Amino acid sequence: MGVYSAILGFFIPSGGGKWIIEAPYVMQVANDLQYHLGWAVQIYNAAEALPNLINPFYMLPLLGVLGLKARDLIGFSFVQLLVHTPLVLFLLWVLGTTLVYTPPVMP
């Protein structure tokens, strides 16, 4: 689920727009795997943020102020992505087993 969210984040950079597409799948997978639904949303949030390391839109104002080009940051950003991706996905997997699954209650 986390890997899927991270890969889709390269093609759809907006978190809200991506959630509209992914929410049914994320919730269905969480129910099928019996993962805590709140933790499934946190997995989505963390994995969704990983692609921001390779295309850092949050750095655009700083690039303008410092007079840098995006290519000046891409090497640093790519190394950060390579380091953080396995670390984040491993921690999400480990911490995802800490909460007990409670099936949703439909009225």
C-alpha positions in Angstrom: 0.0 0.0 0.0 2.8 2.4 0.9 4.8 1.5 -2.2 1.7 2.0 -4.4 1.1 5.5 -2.9 4.7 6.5 -3.3 4.8 5.5 -7.0 1.5 7.2 -7.8 2.8 10.3 -6.1 5.3 10.8 -9.0 2.4 11.1 -11.4 -0.2 12.9 -9.3 1.7 15.4 -7.0 -1.4 16.7 -5.2 -2.2 15.0 -2.0 -5.9 15.8 -2.0 -6.4 14.8 -5.7 -4.5 11.6 -5.1 -6.6 10.8 -2.0 -9.7 11.0 -4.1 -8.3 8.4 -6.5 -6.7 6.2 -3.8 -9.1 6.3 -0.9 -11.3 3.4 -2.0 -8.3 1.2 -2.7 -6.5 2.1 0.5 -9.5 1.4 2.7 -10.3 -1.8 0.9 -6.8 -3.1 1.2 -6.7 -2.1 4.9 -9.9 -4.1 5.5 -8.7 -7.1 3.5 -5.3 -7.2 5.3 -7.0 -6.3 8.6 -4.9 -3.2 9.2 -6.1 -0.5 11.5 -7.9 2.0 9.3 -6.4 5.0 10.9 -3.0 3.6 10.5 -3.7 2.9 6.8 -4.4 6.6 6.3 -1.1 7.4 8.1 0.7 5.0 5.8 -0.8 6.8 2.8 0.3 10.2 4.2 3.9 9.1 4.8 4.3 7.3 1.5 2.6 10.1 -0.3 5.2 12.5 0.9 8.2 10.5 -0.4 8.0 11.7 -4.0 8.2 15.3 -2.7 11.9 14.6 -2.1 12.5 14.1 -5.8 10.4 17.1 -7.0 10.6 19.5 -4.2 7.9 22.1 -5.0 8.3 23.5 -1.5 11.8 24.7 -2.5 10.6 27.0 -5.3 10.5 30.2 -3.2 14.0 29.4 -1.9 15.3 28.8 -5.4 14.1 32.2 -6.4 15.6 34.0 -3.4 19.0 32.3 -3.7 19.2 32.4 -7.5 19.6 28.6 -7.9 18.3 26.3 -10.5 16.3 23.1 -9.8 19.2 21.0 -11.1 21.4 22.3 -8.3 19.1 20.5 -5.8 18.2 17.3 -7.7 21.3 15.4 -6.6 20.7 16.1 -3.0 17.0 15.4 -3.3 17.6 12.1 -5.1 20.1 10.9 -2.4 17.5 11.8 0.3 14.9 9.8 -1.6 17.1 6.8 -1.8 17.9 6.9 1.9 14.5 7.7 3.2 12.3 5.4 1.0 13.4 2.0 2.5 13.6 3.5 6.0 10.1 5.0 5.9 8.5 1.9 4.3 10.2 -0.4 6.8 9.0 1.8 9.7 5.5 1.9 8.3 5.4 -1.8 8.1 6.7 -2.4 11.6 4.6 0.3 13.3 1.5 -0.9 11.3 1.5 -4.1 13.3 1.2 -2.2 16.6 -2.5 -1.3 16.4 -5.3 -3.8 16.6 -7.7 -4.0 13.6 -11.3 -3.0 14.4 -13.7 -3.6 11.5 -15.8 -0.6 10.4 -19.3 -0.4 11.7 -22.0 0.3 9.1 -25.3 1.6 10.4 
